[in-house]
Amino acid sequence: MAEPLAAEPLRASANDAACWAIDDLARRAGVTVDTIRYYQRERLLPRPSRSGRRKLYGPDHLERLEEIRALQARRFSLAAIRELLESERAGVVAGIFGDETTHAYEWDELVERAGIDSTLAEAVRARGLLRDPAEQGRDAWDAADLRALRAVARMERSGLPREVLLGLVGIYVRHFDTMQRETLALFTGRGSFRISGEELEEFQLRTADAVPSLMPAADQLLDYVHRRTLQRLALDAVAEAREREQAGD
């Protein structure tokens, strides 16, 4: 099998001159020399600069190794890490995921820790609430998945009939999937959403810096809409129940 193409060599600046041997880089990064060579073969790490027959590494290599280790700690696969690094979106991942993916669980362990009936857990999983970790570039379930399952368990313990609970899960999954697709179209300027190329390009250049403040604000907005919607539904349900009682008198 042909060996994968190596990544492009670094364009070292005057301030970030490549000056370390591979042993020096390994010591600074806290990894082995074999690990560095493996990352290079897998196109995760740029090729070193050369000075005669010497291969030299610099701060950019060290920064890339730190990014790889951070993404691995969040349980991303090497294939997903490569894609994120090649698209220069590693900073976006850190902003979106934070530290929630540093915990890793197998499915049975996740269900046990959530304190949820295994049949219910499988049912909500089948409805798409918990996607396979591989679909999101991860190799295990994480703390966010655990919180979701615990929330489902609390909702059932509160007295919500299981079929209603599963129906609610299905509604949320379907509509959030639709919202996700429309949001992607908005951010990429596709479909019916028209954003000028200059505005979109400027935002995309600032995405990594914007995510840390954008995500909490988006969470608050979604939470507000969700709460207000549930409040209206609850009031409507109470009014309908009262009307039925009065009609029966």
N, C-alpha and C positions, 0 to 999 in steps of 0.2 A: 504493500500500500504506500502511495506517495506521501512523503512527509508534508504537513501543512505549511503553507507559506509563512515566513516570519513577518512580524509586524514591522512597520516602517521605522527606520532609525530616528532617534531624537534629534531635534534641531536645538542644540544646546545654546543658551544665551550666554552673554559674558558673565552674568551674575550666577548662572546655574551651570557652570562648566563641569563636564564629566571628568572626574579625577580619581574615582575609586576602582580598585580591582574588585572582582566578583566576591572575594573573601570579605573585603571591607563592607560591601553592600549587604552581604548576608548577615554579618555581625550587627550592623546598624538596624537592620529590619527584623532581626530575631528569627530568621529562617535559615534553612540549609542552602548550600550551594546547589545541591540537586533540585531543590524546590524552585530556585530561580531559573535554572535551565529548563525545568519542566514547564514553567509558566511561559517561557520564551517559545518552546515548541508548540504550546497551545495558543499562541498569539495573544496572550494576556499581558505580556511585558514587551516594550519596544526593544529593538536590538541595541546593543551598546555602541558607543562611538569607538573609533580606532585611533591609536597613536602608534604607528608602525605596526608591530605584531601584537601589541597590547590592546585588550578590550577594556574600555573604561566606562564606568557607570557614574551617574550623578544624582542630585536631589530629585529630579523628575522620576527616576526609577524608584527611589525610595518612597516617594508619594504614591506611585502606582501600586507598589507592594502593600502599602498601608490601606489603600482603597480596596484591594483584593481581599485582604484579611478582614476588613470591616464587613464586606458583603458576604464573605463566608460565614462570619459570626451570625449573620442574619439568615443563614440557612439557604442562600441562593446557590444554585448549581453553577458549575464552571461555564456551561453554555450560556446561562443567563448573565453571568458576570461579564463574559466576553462581549455580549451584545450591549450591555449597559455601558461598558467602558468605551467600546467603539463608537457609540452614539453620544458619549460624553454626558451621560445622564446619571452617573453614580451619585452626584450630589442631590438629585431629585429623590432618589431612593431613600437616602438618609433622612430627608425631610418628611417623606410620606410615612415611612415605616418606623422611624425612631428606633427604640430598643425593643419593640414588641416581639420581634422575630428572633431574639437571642435565645429563647426557650425552644426546645425541640421535643415533640411527643409523637409516639406511634399512636395509631388510631385507638387501640384498646386502652392505652394509658390515658389518652385524652378523655375518653368517655368516662373512665373511672374517676379521674380528677374532677370532672364536671359534675359528678353526682347525678347523672341522668340515666334513665332507663335506656338500655342498649337498643331496644326496638324503636323508641322515639328518636334516638340519635341517628339511627340508620335511615329513618323516615325523613328527617329534615335534611340529611345529607343527600338523599335521593331527589329531593326537591330543589337542590342546587344551592342551599344556604352555605354549606361548607364545600367549596370546590377542592379538588385534588391539589395538594401543594405544588405538584409539578406544573400545573397550569399557570402558576404565578412565579415560576422559576425557583421554587424552594424544594427542599427534599424532606420536609417534615412539617407536621402541624405545629402551630406556635401559640403564644399567649393570647393573641386576638381570637383565634379559633376557640380557645378554652373559654374566654369570656362570652362568646356567642352561645356556646352550648349551655353554659351556666344560666344565661338569660332565658333560654328556652325552658330549662328545667324550672326556673322560678315562675315563669308564666303558667306552666302546668300546675305547679303547687298552689298557685293563687286561685285555682278553680276553673281555669279556662279549659273547656272540653278539648280533648286531643284533636278531634277532627277540625274544630274551629282554629286551633293553634296551627295545625298543618296548612289549613287554607290561608291563614294570615301569612305564614312563611312563604307560601307560593306566590301570593300577591306581591309581597315585598321584593322577592327575587326577580319576578318578571318585570316589575315596573322600574326597579333600580337598574336592571340590565338595559332597558329602553333608555333611561336617563343617562346611563354611561355612554351609550352609543351616540346620543344626541350631543352630549358634552364633548365627546371626542371630535364630532363633526364641527362643533363650534370652535374648538381650540385649533383645529387644522384648516378651518376655512372651507370645508366641503359642504355638499348638500345645499340646503336652503339658507345656510348661515353664510353671509357674505361679510368678510372683514378685509380691509385693504391689505395688500401684501406687506406694506411698510409697517403697519401697526402690528400685524401678526408676527413678522420677523423680529421686531423689537421685543415683543413679549417673550418669544421663544428663546431669545438670547438671554433674557433675564429670568427664565423659568427656575433654574436651580436656586438663585438668590431669593426668589419670590415665594417658593414653597413653604418655608418655615412660618411665614406670616399668613400665607394664603390658606393653608390647611385648617388651622384653628378657626379662622373666619368662616370658611366653608362649612365646617362642622356646626358652628353656631347657627348659621343660616338654615341648614338642613334640620337641625333640632327644633328651631323655631317653627318652621313650616309643618313639621311632623306633629309637634305638640298642639299647635292651633287646629290642625286638621282633626286630630283625635278629640279635642275639646268640642268641636262642632258636631262630630259624629255622636259623641256621648250625649250632648244636649238633644240632638235629633232623636236618638234612641229613647231617651226619657220622655220626650214629648209624644212619640208614637205609642209608647206603653200607656201613658196617661189617657190618650185618646181611645185606646182599646178598652181600658177599664171603664171609661165613661160611657162608651157605646154598649158595654155589657150590662150597665146598671138599668 
